[in-house]
Amino acid sequence: MPRYIARLSGAVYPPPTAPPAANVFNNVPGYEGTISGGGGYLPPPMPLEPVAPPQPGPVPDNWVIPSLAEDVARDAFKSYASSHCCYSESPAKDGVITNMEPYDTFRYRLETFTESRSTEWSQKPYEGEQADFYTQTAPRPWEVPATAPELFTNHTQELRVPYTSSIKDCNICNSSGTMPCEECHGDGYKTCWACNGSGENCTSCKSTGKESCRTCDGHGTKKCTTCDGKRQLLTFIQLKVEWSNKVDDYVVQQNSGLKVDDLRSVNGKKLFQNNQFLLYPLLGFPNPAIGEASDRLIKEHQSKYAQTSRILQQRQTVELIPITKVSYKWKGDSHLYFVYGNEHQVSADNYPATCCCVVQ
C-alpha cells in the first residue's frame, strides 16, 4: 500500500499523556499543554466532498433467485441435524416436506473505513537509539507517514514521532538497573521449606534454616523490568494509528418468522455495489426502504465518525438474500425450518427430537 502524508494547518491537537519527568516536552509544537492523564483522539483533516455514485436502474430478470429445490432443502436440514450432538437425525431423514415458501429479502450494508490517530507519552529501555529531541521540528500528528492496510480491514500501527526522543535515568530503579527481589524481599534467601527454619537435623538446608532464593539465584536483586537493566530510558511521543471498518446493515422486513440476526452470518446475491471516499445515498432503488436506509445510515456514519476519525472510503452494497420456509411432517405432527443465504444455513428453533447430553 502507498505511504501518504496528510497535512492540516492551524489545527489544535489534544496533547499526549506524559510521565512526570517528561514535562520538558510540553512545548513540542503541535503537542503543547502535555499533562499527565491528557491525550486523546486528534481531529482529522477536512473531508472531501461526496461524489455522486452510479445508481441502480430497473430490476433485471437476473435479480430473481430460483426457488430452492426440495432435495437441496432436505440435504441442508440433514447437515444441520448432524452438526448437533443432541439432535436425532430421524426428523431430517424421515420427515415429509409438505410445503416450501420463498421469502427472499433485500439487505443494505454500509461500510465506512476510517483512520483515527491518538498520542501518548511512552518510554522504553534505552538501547543506543539517537536522542533527536529538538534537532528538528517534530511533524504534527497527521503529518507522520503511516502505511495504510487494505481497504475495509482493521489494523493498528504504533509509531514513534520523530524528533521527540530524549534519554533519561530510570526513575523506577534509580538508574541502578536492578530491583530488590520480591520473593525474598532482597535477602537472597528464604526460610527452609523442609524444617520451617528450625535447622534441626535438616539435610535440605544443612541445618542453617535457610535456603537460597531460586527467583533471584540468591542475589537478592533482579533486573529492573522497566529499563531491562539498561539504567536509562528513551522517552518519546508515541502515535497510535487505528484503521477500522465500521459496518451497519439494514434488512427489509420479510414476514417469514426468521430472526433478522440469523441473516448476519450469510451472504446473498449481490445486486449493486459502489465505493467512494464519501457516498451519496442510494436513489431510485425499486424497494424504497433500501433508499431510506441508505440515506439514514450515511448520515449516521458521517455524524458518528467524521469528528474523531478521517473517513478514507465508504462502500454500500445491496444483496438479495434467499429465504425458504419449509413445512414438514414427522410422526404425524407438523413442523417447520428455514433455509437461508447462499450457504444454505438452517434455523430450526423447535427441532422435534433432542436429548440431553452430558460430557464427562
N, C-alpha and C positions, 0 to 999 in steps of 0.2 A: 504494500500500500504506500502511496506517496506521503512524504512528510509535508507539513504545512505550518505556516505561521499566521496566526490571526492577531491583528492589532486593533486596539480600542483606545483611542487617545482621550485624555481628560477624564477617565473614569476613576472613581474612588473605590478601592478594593477593601473588603473586610480583611483585617490583619490575621496572620497566622498566630498560633499559640506559641509561647516562648518559655523556656526554662528560666528560673530566676537569674542565672548567671549570664543570660544572653540579652539582657536589656539594652546593651550597647547597640544591638541590631535594630532597635525601634525606628531608626531614621533611614532604613533602607528605602529608597524611593519606590513607591508602589506598595509598600508593606508597612507604612507608618502606623504608629499607635499600637505596636505589638505589646500585649499584656498576657499574663498567664491566664488561660481559660478562654482566650479570644478565638479568633479564626472564624471559618465558616465558608460557605459556598460563594463563589465570585460571580458578579453579574456578567452575563455573556455579551459578546458583540451584538450589534444590531442585526436582526434577522433580515433575510432577503424577502422581497415581495413574493407572494404566492403566484404560481404560474397556472393558468387555466389548463386543465388536463383534457385529453380526449374523452368524450362522453359516449356511453353505450347507445346503440341505435335500437331499432325494433328487435324483438326476440326472434332469433332464427330457430329453425327446426332442431338444430343440434343442441339446443338448451334443454331439451326434454330427455329425461333419464328413462331408459326402457324399464318396464316392470320387472320386478325380481322374479326369477324362475323358482318354482316350488322346490326343486332339488337343491338349489343354492341356499334357500331359506332353511331347509332341513339340515343340510351339512353344517351351516353356521350354528344351528341350535345344538347339534351333536358336539361340536367343538367347545361350545360354551359349557355344556354339561360335564364333559370330560375334564375341563380345566378346574372344576370344583371337586375337591376330595370328598365332600359330604353330600354330593348330588348323585342319585342313581341315574344311570343313562337311559332307563326304561321310557320315561316320557318323551325324550328326544327321539328315541329309536322307534317306539311303538305308537306314539301319538298320531292321530289322523288330522291333517290340516283341513279345516273347513272353509276358511276364508282368508284372503290376503288383500289389504287395503293400502295403497300408496299415500303417503302424507309428505311428499317432498317439500323442502322449505329452503329459503334463502338465508345465508349468513353473510353479514357485512363485517369486515375486520379492518381496523385502522392500526397501523404500526407507526410509532414516532421514535426515530433513532436520535438519541440526544448525547451530548457531551457536557459534563459538568466538571468544574475544577475547584479544588479547595486546598488550602495551605495550612501548614503547622510547622512549628519548630521541631527539629529532630536531631538526634545525635547517634554516633556510632563509635566503636573503638578506633582510635587513630592508627592508621597503617601506612603512614607516609604520604598521604594524599596532599596535594597542593592546597594551602590555605589562601584562597583567592578573594577573600572579603575585601571589597572596595578597590580591587585592582582595576575593575571596570564597573560601569553602571549595570546593576542586575537587570535582566529582562523582566518586564512585568508579567504577571501570571499567564495572560493569554498570548504572550509573545514567545513563550517557551515551546520549542518544537516538540511535537508528540506524534508517534506513529499510530494512526487510526487502524482498528481492526476491520474485518469485512463488514459491510453494511448490515445492520439489523442483528448484530451479535453483541453480547455483553462482554466487557473486558475492563480491567483496571490496570493502570500503569502508574508507578510511583517514580518521580524524577527529582533529582537534586537541583535546585535552582542555581545556575551559575553565578559566581561572584558573591555568594553569601556564606561561604565556608570559613570557619575560624577554629583554631585549636585552643583547647582549654584543659586545665588539670581536671582529673576525675574527682568530682566532689563526693562520690559515694565512698571511695576508699582512701580519700585524702592523698591521692596520687601515689599510693604505695603499691598498687596492683594486686593487693591481697585483702581478704576479709576474714575475720575470725570464723572458724568452723562452727556452724550452728548445732551440729550434732554433739560435739564435746565442749562447746562454749569456749573454744580457744585453748583448752588444756592439753590437747593432744592425746588424751587417754579417757577411758570411761570405766565405770565400775564393772568389775568382772561379773559376767553373767552366771558363771558356774557357782561361785561361792558368795555371790552378792556382796563382794567387797571385804569379806572377813579374812581371806587369805589362808585360812586354816587347812593345812594339808591339801591345798588346791594345786593340781598339776597344770591346770589350764592357764593360770596366771603366775605359776611358780611362787605361790604364796605371797604375792605382792598386793593382791586385792584389786589390781588394775589391769586393764588390757588396752592395747594401742587402738586408737580410733581408726576404723577402717575407712571412714569417709574422707579423712584428710591425711591418711597414712602416718598418723602420729605427729604431723607438723603443727597442728593447732590452727592452721590457716588454709584457706582455699583461694583459688584465683578469683579475682573480682569479676563477676558476671557482667557488670556494666561496661567496663573498659576492656574486658577479656585479658586482664593482666598487663595491658599496654600503658597504663598510668595516665594516659591522655585521651581526650575525646575530640572528635571532629563534630562541630555543631554547625547546622546549616538549615536553611528553609527547604522543606520538602513539599513538593507539589503532587497532589493526587489527581489523576485524570481518570474519570469514570465514564465509559460509554455504556449506555443502557438502552434496550429496546422496550418501549412501553407499548403494550398491546391491549386493545379493548375490542370486544365482539358484540354484535347485536344479531340475534336470531329472530326472524319473523315468526310470529305465533303460528303453530301448525295444528293445534287441537287434536293431536293423536293420543295424548296422555303421556308421551315420553318426556322425561325431565330434560330441560334445556341444558343442564350441567353435563348430561351424558354426551352431548354433541361436541363438547370442548376438545375431546381427545381424538376426534376423527376428522378426515378430510372429505371434501365433496368435489364436485365437478367445477373447475374454475371457469367462471364466465367472463370476468373482467378484472384487470389489474393494471394499475399505473402507479408510478412513484415520481416524486419531485422533491425539491428542497422544502417547499411548503405547498400543501394541496388546497385546491378549491373543493367545495362539497360536490358530491356526485349528483348530477342533474339528469332528468329525463329517463330514469330507470323505470321499467314497466311496473314494478311494485313500488308505490310511493313511500312505503315505510322504510325502504332502503335509503332513499334520498333524504328523508328526515333524520335517520340515524347518522348518515354521513355528515350532515350539517351540524348536528348536535355534538358528535364526538370530536370533530375537527376543532370546534370552538372550545370544547372542554380541554383538549390536549394543549391548545395554544395557551389557555389560561393557567393550566397546571404547571407546564414545563418551561415556557419561554422566559420566565423571570429568573430562574435559577440555573437554567441549562441553555446550551446552544442547540437548537434543532438543526441536525445535519441532513436529515432526509425523512420523508414520510411516504408510506405505501398504503394504498387502500385496495382491498380485494373483495370481490363478490363471488360466493360459491353457492352452487345448488347441491344441497345435501339430501341424499336419498334416505327415506324412512319408509319401512314397510311394517304395518301392524298385522301380525299373523295370529289368527284364531285357530285353536286345535282342540280335539277331544282326546282324553285319556282316562280309561276306566270309567267311562260314562259321564265324566264331568268336563265342563268347558274351561279352557284356559287361554292365555294369550302371551305373546312375547313380541319384542320389536327387533328388527334387523335394520341397522343404520350405518351410514358412512360408506366410503369406498372400501373400507376394511371389513365390512360385514360384521361389525360388532353386534352383540346381542345384549338386550336388557330383559330380564325376566324376574321381576321382584317377588312374585309368588310362585316360585318353582314348586311343583306339587309333590316331589319325592326327595326329601332331605333327611339327614340323620345327624346326630351329634357325634363329632369326632374328638377324641381326647388323645393328645400327643404325650406319651410318657417320656 
